[in-house]
Amino acid sequence: MEGIARLKEYVVAAKRILIFTGAGISTTSGIPDYRGPSGVWKTKQPVYYHDFMQSEAARLTYWQDKMEAWQTFKQAKPTAVHKAIVDLEKEGRIDLVVTQNVDGLHRLAGTSVQKLVELHGTNSKVECQTCHAFSDPELHFDFVQKTGRAPTCEHCGGFLKPATISFGQALREHDLKRSVQAAQRCDLVIALGSTLSVYPAASITLLAAEQGAPYIVINRGVTEHDTHKRLSLRIEGDVEQIFPPAVAEALKKT
């Protein structure tokens, strides 16, 4: 309770909050964690970007994995955490939301595009790797099922891939730039539901802390920043039980 009270006071005092989110904020929506104790990371070998671009078999495996997970993503709804972040934005308190998640739930909850960086991309679109045209994933699933082949772009013949950042694929420069700029100007940074073990994404919060912003981590389970010298507050537990009530109380005080 003391940690939640301190969280509330940090939120009350802040005007430019940088929120950093990971898989832990979406698990109650039905989307599995990736790096937790029973995460997808431990049970399924990822397809690396180089292999996707070089191998038809790898592309087909990638598409089959996406098809298997699609219904889960399609049916998922925003959690109280997503909605609390939107409440902060409505009050003009959010500088930027940087998410590692590809589930699209921040947008669905109402976070504006201007305030959101989906650092690892999104499952909601498919991108041609050559001409970068976008399309709807469901347009291509029937093709994969009927032909047993990975789809290609109708415009240029390039390889089509859900618009997520795969292992071994570079992050988008524009997204990194926006994240770094927010880290340099925010007056509070809060990491929610992330193990903070994936870089360069996890370096964004540390950059903000090094610029002097108070740094708060809320997660169920160990994170790589738990003992960092710049950490201001660490709260262990279910993000959904901790963050939304603290935000609601903070907004009553402002």
N, C-alpha and C positions, 0 to 999 in steps of 0.2 A: 504493500500500500504506500509505503514511503517513496518507492521508485515512481509509482504512478503520479503521486502528488508533485514530485519534482519534474516529471515529464510535463505535466499540466502547466507548471510555472514557466518552463522553457518555452512552451508554445505561446503562452500569453505574452511573453516578452518579445517574440520574434515577429518580423514584418516580411522577411524574404526567406521562406523555408525551402530548402532543397530536400525532396523526398526520394529515397532510393529503395526500390522494392525488388524482392525475389520471390521464388516459388511458394514460400511459406504463407503469403497473403492470399493465395488462390486455392489452397488444398481443400478448404471447406466447400468450395464450389464444385468439387469433384475432380479437379485437375491434379494429377499426381506430382509429388515433389520429384526433383531430379537428383539431388545430392544428399538427401536425408538418409536415415538408417535403412529405409526400404525403397529408396528412390529408383527411378528408371535407370539412372546412371549405373547402378549396380547389377541390373538384369539384362540390359540391351546394349550391344556394341554400336556406337554412333557411326554414321557414314561420314567420312571426312570429305571436305570440299574438293580436294585434289582428286580423290577417287571418284566422286560424283562426276567431275568434268572429264575424267579419262575412261570411265567404264560404264557400259550400258547396264551391266549386272548391278553395279553399285547404284545407279540411278533408279533402277526398278525397285531395289530393296528400299531405297529412301522413300519412294512414292508409296510403296506398300505399307511402310511404317506410318506414314502420314495418314493414309486411308484408315488404318486401324485406330488411330487416335482421334480422327476427325469428329466423330459423333460426340465424344467427351467434350471437346472444345466447343462444338456447336451448341451443346445443351447447357454449358456452364453459364452461371449468372454472377454478377459482381457481388462481393461480400461487403460486410459492414466496414471493412478497412478501406476498400475502394471508395465507398460512399463518404467516409469521413474525410478522405483526401479531397473529394469534390466539395465538401462543405468548407474546407479551408480555402479552396480556390475561390468559392463564391464570396468569401469575406476578404478577398484580396491578399491572402497571406502566403500563397504558393508562388515561388519563383519558377521552379521547374520540378517535374516528376520524371525521374530517370528509372526505367524498369528494365530488368533482365528478362522479364516474362514475355512470351510470344502469344499469349492467350487473347489479347485484345480487350481484356476486361476493364482496363482503365478508360478506354474510349467508350465502352458500353455503359459504364457508370456515369459518364458525363465529363470526364477530364477533357479539356479543350486541346485541340491539336497544337496550339501555340504554347501550351504548358507541358507538353509530353514529348519525351524521347524514348522510343522503343529500341533500346540499344542493341538488342539481339534480333530485331525484326519482328515480323508478325506472321502468324499462320493464316490470317484472313485474306491474304492475297498471294498470287503466284507471279513470279518475275522471270522474264526471259533473261538469261545470263549473257546474251549478246546485245540485243537492242533495248533491253530493260523495259519493255512493255509489260503492263500489269493485267492480270485477268483473275477470274473467280476460280478458286480451287475446285469447286464442284463441277465445273465445266470439263475437267480433265479426269475425274475419277472413273467415269464410265469407260473412257478410252483405255485406261490402264487395266481395268477388269476384263474388258472384251478382247484386248490384243495381247496382254502380257508384256507390253512395252511401255517405256517411259515416254511421256508426251513431248512434243517439240513445238516451237513457236510457229503459228500460221503466217506470221509476217516475214520472218527471216530464217526460219529453220533452226534457230538456236535452242539450247536445252532449257526446258522450263523447270523451275524449282520454286517451291513455297518460299515466300520472301522472308525467311528466317536466316540468321547468320549461322552457318554450319561450322563445325570444328575445323580449324585451319583456314577459315575465310576471314578476311579483314573486316573490321567494323567500318561503318560509313563515316567518312571524315567529317561531314556536316553534323552528324549526331554527336560525335566526340567533341567537336568544337563547341556546340551548344552546351553540352554537359560541363565542360571545363570552364566556360564563361560563367555558368550558374554557380559552380563551386567557388569561383573566385570572388563572387559578390554576395553570396547568401549570408544570413546572420544566424542560421541554424541548419544543421543537416541531420536527418533521421533515416536510419537504415531499418527496413521492416522485412522480416521473413527471409533473410538471406544469410547464407553461411559466409559470405564475403570472401569466397575462395577462388572466384573467377576473375582473372585480370585480362585486359586493363580495366574492366568495368568497376571492380572493387576499389581501384585507385581514386575514383571520383570522390568518394566520401572522405578519403584521407587528404586529398587536396584541399577540400573545404575546411577540414579541421586544421590543416597547416596554415590556412589563411586566417585562423583565429575564430572560426565559427564553432560553437558548442557542438559536440558530436554525440548522438544518442543511437544506441543499437538495441533493437527489440527482436528477439528470436527465441524459438524453442530449440535448444541445443547449442552446442559450441559454435562460435564463429572465429575466423582468423584474426579478428580485430579485438577480441575480448581483453587482451592485456596491452593494447596499444597505449602509448603514453598520452596520446591526444584524446582518448575516449573520455567523455564527460559523464555519461550515464549508461549503464548496461542493465537492461531488464530481461530476465529470463522468463519465458512462458509463451502462452498462446497470444499471438499478435491481435487476434480478433477480440479477445477479452480485455486487452490492455489499451490499445491505441484509440478505438472509437469512443469509449467512455471518457478518456482523458481529453480528447478533442472537443467533445460536447461540453465538458465542464469549462475548458479553456475559452470557448467561444461565448459562454455565458458571461465571462468576466470582461469581455472586450466590447 
